[in-house]
Amino acid sequence: MTGRGDSRRRLLGIAMRLAAATCFALMAAIIKLASEAGTGTVELVFYRFAFSFIPLLAWIAARREWDAWRTERPGAHVGRAMLGLATMALTFGALVWLPLAEATTIAFAAPLLSVVLSAAILREPVGRYRWGAVAAGLIGVAIVMRPGGSHAPLAPIGLALAIAGALGSAGVTITLRQIGRTEGTTTVVLWFTSLSCAATALLMPFYGRGHNLPGWLLLAAIGILGGIGQLFMTASLRHPPVSAVVPFDYVQIVWAVLFGWLLWRTEPAASTLVGATVIVASGLFTLYREHRLGRERERPTPVGG
């Protein structure tokens, strides 16, 4: 009975992770559509947070987490919000300048870069296998950038934004590891959303503009999808092991290729497909090594040799 229950929880976690990946992929496509309709990056980021309060507050009410505001580390939340807000602006900017598939693929270098930062900042030991996976993943990023490739070259500013965004995402991962030791997930998300919304609201008098009904619907969809995706991603980790659900994040690349073809008739270059394969393989291997090392740490030491 227990085995069947574990299996169901694992399948539920995977389903939630797939739902999160789909929400984020849809959000990215809508961001690109909204930018083409004339919406600036500041507005995109502001409405991403403003409309995400709808699912977030519904989540808090459903779970009766009325004390989610309480924290003993407000300074840590401010630092996390500053880094996360800058990262989101860079990522949204990359979506404006790059084709959807390429921007999404480069963003998935973040888990590999987090290995580098964990070694440099947290002093976590990193073995030669994971360093090899990081090196391979970065080669995959270089392939996606396709210097001298047969397709039209990618915009240099878009590439710079995408790489900086991936590095920022890796930094957010490290920051969340530190904050997560004392703060609950809902508290972290609520503080991040509130602080980021307040910060970008200060810029809206200078960058905000009116929109027609389709424009407002796009902006609302960005925030609601982002909020729902965040909640699905969080809930997916409640029961199954991380190694069982995180690999399904890479479904976003498949969605990005599909949406790019359906909405813009953009066929990904062969270099993008090759680079994406290398990045995904490197990320999955890194995840496998993390899982294996975690199991070895949990294994009891034999008594008496």
C-alpha positions as CSV (number, residue, x, y, z in Angstrom):
1,M,0.0,0.0,0.0
2,T,2.8,2.3,0.9
3,G,4.6,1.6,-2.4
4,R,1.4,2.4,-4.3
5,G,1.0,5.7,-2.4
6,D,4.6,6.7,-3.1
7,S,4.0,6.0,-6.8
8,R,0.9,8.1,-6.9
9,R,2.7,11.0,-5.1
10,R,5.6,10.7,-7.6
11,L,3.2,10.8,-10.6
12,L,1.3,13.8,-9.0
13,G,4.6,15.6,-8.6
14,I,5.6,14.9,-12.2
15,A,2.2,16.1,-13.4
16,M,2.6,19.3,-11.4
17,R,6.1,19.9,-12.8
18,L,4.9,19.4,-16.3
19,A,2.1,21.9,-15.6
20,A,4.6,24.4,-14.3
21,A,6.8,23.9,-17.4
22,T,3.8,24.5,-19.6
23,C,2.8,27.6,-17.7
24,F,6.3,29.1,-18.0
25,A,6.6,28.2,-21.7
26,L,3.3,29.9,-22.4
27,M,4.3,32.9,-20.3
28,A,7.5,33.3,-22.3
29,A,5.7,33.1,-25.6
30,I,3.1,35.7,-24.4
31,I,6.0,38.0,-23.2
32,K,7.4,37.9,-26.7
33,L,3.9,38.7,-28.2
34,A,3.4,41.5,-25.8
35,S,6.8,43.0,-26.6
36,E,6.0,42.9,-30.3
37,A,2.8,44.8,-29.5
38,G,4.9,47.6,-28.0
39,T,5.0,46.7,-24.3
40,G,8.3,47.7,-22.7
41,T,10.4,45.5,-20.4
42,V,9.6,47.5,-17.2
43,E,5.9,47.0,-17.9
44,L,6.3,43.3,-18.6
45,V,8.1,42.8,-15.3
46,F,5.7,44.9,-13.3
47,Y,2.5,43.2,-14.6
48,R,4.2,39.8,-14.2
49,F,4.2,40.5,-10.4
50,A,1.0,42.5,-10.1
51,F,-1.2,39.9,-11.7
52,S,0.6,37.0,-10.0
53,F,-1.0,38.1,-6.7
54,I,-4.3,36.6,-7.9
55,P,-3.1,32.9,-7.8
56,L,-0.7,33.6,-4.9
57,L,-3.3,35.0,-2.6
58,A,-5.7,32.3,-3.6
59,W,-3.0,29.7,-2.6
60,I,-2.4,31.4,0.7
61,A,-6.1,31.4,1.5
62,A,-6.6,27.8,0.4
63,R,-3.7,26.7,2.7
64,R,-4.7,29.2,5.5
65,E,-1.1,30.5,5.7
66,W,-2.1,33.9,7.0
67,D,1.2,34.3,8.8
68,A,3.2,33.9,5.6
69,W,4.3,37.6,5.9
70,R,6.2,36.9,9.1
71,T,9.9,36.7,8.8
72,E,13.0,37.2,10.9
73,R,15.2,37.9,7.9
74,P,13.8,40.9,6.0
75,G,17.3,41.9,4.8
76,A,17.8,38.5,3.1
77,H,14.5,38.9,1.3
78,V,15.4,42.3,0.1
79,G,18.7,41.0,-1.3
80,R,16.9,38.0,-2.9
81,A,14.3,40.4,-4.5
82,M,17.0,42.7,-5.9
83,L,18.8,39.7,-7.5
84,G,15.6,38.1,-8.7
85,L,14.2,41.3,-10.1
86,A,17.4,42.0,-12.1
87,T,17.5,38.4,-13.3
88,M,13.9,38.6,-14.5
89,A,14.5,41.8,-16.4
90,L,17.5,40.3,-18.1
91,T,15.5,37.1,-19.0
92,F,12.6,39.1,-20.3
93,G,14.9,41.3,-22.3
94,A,16.5,38.2,-23.9
95,L,13.0,37.0,-24.9
96,V,12.5,40.3,-26.7
97,W,15.7,40.1,-28.7
98,L,16.1,36.4,-29.4
99,P,14.0,33.7,-31.0
100,L,12.0,31.8,-28.3
101,A,13.8,28.5,-28.6
102,E,17.3,30.0,-28.4
103,A,16.4,32.3,-25.4
104,T,14.8,29.3,-23.5
105,T,17.7,27.0,-24.3
106,I,20.4,29.4,-23.0
107,A,18.4,30.0,-19.9
108,F,18.8,26.3,-19.0
109,A,22.5,26.8,-18.5
110,A,21.5,28.2,-15.0
111,P,21.6,24.8,-13.2
112,L,25.1,24.2,-14.5
113,L,26.3,27.7,-13.5
114,S,24.8,27.2,-10.1
115,V,27.3,24.4,-9.6
116,V,30.1,26.9,-10.3
117,L,28.7,29.4,-7.8
118,S,28.1,26.7,-5.2
119,A,31.8,25.9,-5.3
120,A,32.9,29.5,-5.3
121,I,30.4,31.0,-2.8
122,L,29.2,28.1,-0.6
123,R,32.5,26.2,-0.8
124,E,30.6,23.0,-1.7
125,P,32.8,20.2,-3.0
126,V,32.4,19.6,-6.7
127,G,33.9,16.4,-8.3
128,R,35.5,16.1,-11.7
129,Y,32.4,14.5,-13.2
130,R,30.2,17.5,-12.4
131,W,33.0,19.9,-13.6
132,G,33.0,17.9,-16.8
133,A,29.2,18.2,-17.1
134,V,29.5,22.0,-16.5
135,A,32.2,22.3,-19.2
136,A,30.1,20.2,-21.7
137,G,27.0,22.3,-20.9
138,L,28.9,25.6,-21.6
139,I,30.0,24.1,-24.9
140,G,26.3,23.5,-25.6
141,V,25.6,27.2,-25.0
142,A,28.4,28.1,-27.4
143,I,26.9,25.9,-30.0
144,V,23.5,27.5,-29.6
145,M,25.1,30.9,-30.0
146,R,26.3,29.5,-33.4
147,P,29.2,31.8,-34.2
148,G,29.8,31.5,-37.9
149,G,26.7,29.2,-38.3
150,S,24.6,28.9,-41.4
151,H,21.6,30.6,-39.9
152,A,21.3,34.3,-39.4
153,P,23.5,35.3,-36.4
154,L,21.7,36.0,-33.1
155,A,21.6,39.5,-31.8
156,P,24.6,40.1,-29.6
157,I,22.6,42.1,-27.1
158,G,20.1,39.3,-26.8
159,L,22.9,36.8,-26.2
160,A,24.4,39.0,-23.5
161,L,21.1,39.4,-21.8
162,A,20.4,35.6,-22.0
163,I,23.8,34.6,-20.5
164,A,23.6,37.3,-17.8
165,G,20.0,36.1,-17.0
166,A,21.2,32.5,-16.7
167,L,24.0,33.6,-14.4
168,G,21.5,35.6,-12.4
169,S,19.2,32.5,-12.1
170,A,22.1,30.5,-10.8
171,G,22.8,33.2,-8.2
172,V,19.1,33.1,-7.2
173,T,19.4,29.3,-6.7
174,I,22.3,29.8,-4.3
175,T,20.5,32.6,-2.5
176,L,17.3,30.4,-2.1
177,R,19.4,27.6,-0.6
178,Q,20.6,29.9,2.1
179,I,17.2,31.5,2.8
180,G,15.3,28.2,2.6
181,R,17.1,27.0,5.7
182,T,14.9,29.2,7.9
183,E,12.1,30.5,5.6
184,G,9.0,28.7,4.2
185,T,8.4,28.6,0.5
186,T,5.2,30.7,0.6
187,T,7.0,33.3,2.7
188,V,9.9,33.5,0.1
189,V,7.5,33.8,-2.8
190,L,5.3,36.4,-1.1
191,W,8.1,38.7,-0.1
192,F,9.8,38.4,-3.5
193,T,6.5,39.2,-5.3
194,S,5.6,42.1,-3.0
195,L,9.1,43.7,-3.0
196,S,9.5,43.3,-6.8
197,C,6.1,44.7,-7.5
198,A,6.7,47.7,-5.3
199,A,10.1,48.4,-6.9
200,T,8.9,48.3,-10.5
201,A,5.8,50.3,-9.5
202,L,8.1,53.2,-8.8
203,L,9.2,53.1,-12.5
204,M,5.7,52.9,-14.0
205,P,5.0,56.7,-14.0
206,F,7.9,56.9,-16.5
207,Y,7.4,53.7,-18.5
208,G,3.8,52.8,-18.1
209,R,1.3,53.4,-21.0
210,G,-2.2,52.6,-21.9
211,H,-3.2,49.4,-23.7
212,N,-6.2,48.1,-25.6
213,L,-8.2,45.1,-24.4
214,P,-6.0,42.4,-26.1
215,G,-2.9,44.1,-24.6
216,W,-4.3,44.0,-21.1
217,L,-5.3,40.3,-21.6
218,L,-1.7,39.5,-22.6
219,L,-0.3,41.3,-19.5
220,A,-2.8,39.6,-17.2
221,A,-2.0,36.2,-18.8
222,I,1.8,36.8,-18.1
223,G,1.2,37.4,-14.4
224,I,-1.4,34.7,-13.8
225,L,0.6,32.0,-15.7
226,G,3.8,33.0,-13.9
227,G,2.1,32.8,-10.6
228,I,0.4,29.5,-11.3
229,G,3.6,28.1,-12.7
230,Q,5.5,29.2,-9.5
231,L,2.9,27.5,-7.3
232,F,2.9,24.3,-9.4
233,M,6.7,24.2,-9.3
234,T,6.7,24.6,-5.5
235,A,4.0,22.0,-4.9
236,S,5.7,19.5,-7.2
237,L,8.5,19.1,-4.6
238,R,6.3,18.4,-1.6
239,H,6.4,14.6,-1.8
240,P,8.6,13.1,-4.6
241,P,12.4,13.4,-4.6
242,V,13.8,16.3,-6.5
243,S,15.5,14.0,-8.9
244,A,12.2,12.5,-10.0
245,V,10.6,15.8,-11.1
246,V,13.2,18.4,-12.0
247,P,14.2,16.6,-15.3
248,F,10.7,17.5,-16.6
249,D,11.6,21.2,-16.6
250,Y,13.3,20.6,-19.9
251,V,9.9,20.2,-21.5
252,Q,10.0,24.0,-21.7
253,I,12.5,23.7,-24.5
254,V,10.1,21.5,-26.5
255,W,7.3,23.9,-25.9
256,A,9.5,26.8,-26.9
257,V,10.4,25.1,-30.2
258,L,6.7,24.3,-30.8
259,F,5.4,27.8,-29.9
260,G,8.1,29.4,-32.0
261,W,7.0,27.4,-35.0
262,L,3.3,28.0,-34.5
263,L,3.4,31.7,-33.7
264,W,6.4,32.9,-35.7
265,R,7.0,30.1,-38.1
266,T,10.6,30.0,-36.8
267,E,12.3,26.7,-37.3
268,P,15.2,26.2,-34.8
269,A,18.6,25.9,-36.4
270,A,20.4,22.6,-36.3
271,S,23.0,24.2,-33.9
272,T,20.2,25.1,-31.5
273,L,18.9,21.5,-31.4
274,V,22.5,20.1,-31.0
275,G,23.3,22.6,-28.3
276,A,20.0,22.0,-26.5
277,T,20.8,18.3,-26.5
278,V,24.2,18.9,-24.9
279,I,22.8,21.3,-22.3
280,V,20.0,18.9,-21.3
281,A,22.3,15.9,-21.1
282,S,24.8,17.9,-19.0
283,G,22.0,19.1,-16.7
284,L,20.5,15.6,-16.3
285,F,24.0,14.2,-15.5
286,T,24.6,16.9,-12.9
287,L,21.2,16.1,-11.3
288,Y,22.1,12.4,-11.3
289,R,25.4,13.0,-9.6
290,E,23.6,15.3,-7.0
291,H,21.1,12.5,-6.3
292,R,23.7,9.8,-6.1
293,L,26.0,11.8,-3.8
294,G,23.0,12.6,-1.6
295,R,22.1,8.9,-1.3
296,E,25.7,8.1,-0.4
297,R,25.7,10.7,2.4
298,E,22.5,9.2,3.8
299,R,23.8,5.6,3.7
300,P,24.7,4.4,7.2
301,T,28.3,3.8,8.0
302,P,28.9,0.1,8.8
303,V,29.9,-0.5,12.5
304,G,33.1,-2.5,13.1
305,G,34.4,-2.1,9.6
